[in-house]
């Protein structure tokens, strides 16, 4: 309900709405709804990339969270690919 209200009042691209999407994804994951969590994280990731760009730290955090969820779902190849992308981007952004 909170996410629906934020979407309605603030809009889908507002930072608080994006944070609510991520929080809901984490809650879904902790409740065992890995498919719902992954879906919500993908939605949030698409928006984050569009609004903040792929190299933004918040976007990289969502990518990491999605990779962890993919791993929990047993998609080891998808999780590994995403984590490698996150690592490469973090090295570019932060240096190493």
Backbone torsions as a table, in degrees:
resi	resn	phi	psi	omega
1	UNK	NA	-40.7	-179.1
2	UNK	-62.3	-41.8	179.8
3	UNK	-64.5	-43.5	179.1
4	UNK	-60.5	-41.5	178.3
5	UNK	-65.2	-42.1	-179.8
6	UNK	-66.1	-40.1	176.4
7	UNK	-60.0	-43.0	-177.9
8	UNK	-69.0	-43.8	-174.0
9	UNK	-85.5	-47.6	-174.0
10	UNK	-94.5	-25.7	-176.2
11	UNK	98.8	158.6	-174.3
12	UNK	-69.7	-24.3	-174.2
13	UNK	-96.0	2.2	-179.3
14	UNK	-74.2	141.6	-179.7
15	UNK	-55.1	-36.2	179.5
16	UNK	-68.9	-34.6	176.9
17	UNK	-67.4	-42.9	177.5
18	UNK	-60.9	-41.9	178.2
19	UNK	-63.8	-39.9	178.4
20	UNK	-63.9	-37.9	177.6
21	UNK	-63.0	-43.5	179.4
22	UNK	-65.9	-41.2	178.7
23	UNK	-63.5	-41.3	177.9
24	UNK	-64.0	-40.6	178.6
25	UNK	-60.5	-43.6	178.6
26	UNK	-64.2	-40.6	178.4
27	UNK	-64.1	-45.1	178.2
28	UNK	-58.8	-43.1	179.4
29	UNK	-62.1	-44.4	-178.6
30	UNK	-67.3	-23.5	176.8
31	UNK	-86.6	-2.2	178.0
32	UNK	92.8	2.3	178.3
33	UNK	-89.1	76.1	-175.5
34	UNK	-67.2	-36.9	179.2
35	UNK	-65.7	-44.7	178.1
36	UNK	-64.5	-39.2	178.7
37	UNK	-64.8	-45.3	-179.7
38	UNK	-63.5	-40.7	178.9
39	UNK	-62.2	-46.1	-179.9
40	UNK	-65.4	-39.9	178.3
41	UNK	-65.0	-38.4	177.9
42	UNK	-63.7	-42.0	177.3
43	UNK	-61.2	-47.1	179.9
44	UNK	-62.9	-40.9	-179.7
45	UNK	-63.9	-43.7	178.1
46	UNK	-58.6	-44.0	179.3
47	UNK	-67.4	-44.0	179.6
48	UNK	-58.5	-46.4	179.8
49	UNK	-60.1	-42.0	-178.2
50	UNK	-68.7	-40.8	-174.3
51	UNK	-86.1	-48.4	-173.3
52	UNK	-101.4	-20.7	-176.3
53	UNK	96.3	159.4	-175.4
54	UNK	-68.6	-29.2	-174.1
55	UNK	-88.6	-2.3	-179.2
56	UNK	-69.7	140.1	-179.4
57	UNK	-55.6	-37.7	178.8
58	UNK	-65.7	-37.9	177.4
59	UNK	-64.6	-42.3	179.4
60	UNK	-64.4	-34.7	177.2
61	UNK	-65.2	-43.2	178.1
62	UNK	-63.6	-41.0	177.6
63	UNK	-60.0	-44.0	178.7
64	UNK	-62.4	-45.6	179.9
65	UNK	-61.3	-39.0	177.5
66	UNK	-66.1	-40.8	177.8
67	UNK	-60.1	-41.7	178.4
68	UNK	-63.3	-40.4	179.1
69	UNK	-67.1	-42.1	176.7
70	UNK	-59.5	-40.9	177.2
71	UNK	-61.0	-44.0	179.3
72	UNK	-62.8	-29.5	178.7
73	UNK	-79.6	-10.0	-178.5
74	UNK	93.9	5.1	177.6
75	UNK	-87.6	75.1	-174.8
76	UNK	-67.5	-36.6	179.3
77	UNK	-66.4	-45.3	178.3
78	UNK	-63.8	-41.3	179.5
79	UNK	-65.0	-44.0	-179.1
80	UNK	-64.0	-43.5	179.4
81	UNK	-60.7	-44.0	-178.6
82	UNK	-68.6	-40.9	179.5
83	UNK	-64.5	-37.0	176.8
84	UNK	-63.8	-41.0	178.1
85	UNK	-63.1	-43.1	178.5
86	UNK	-61.5	-45.7	-179.5
87	UNK	-61.3	-46.1	179.3
88	UNK	-60.9	-44.5	-179.3
89	UNK	-67.2	-39.8	178.3
90	UNK	-64.1	-38.4	176.9
91	UNK	-63.1	-41.6	178.3
92	UNK	-63.2	-45.5	-175.6
93	UNK	-72.9	-44.8	-173.7
94	UNK	-96.0	-17.9	-176.1
95	UNK	81.8	144.0	176.7
96	UNK	172.4	NA	NA
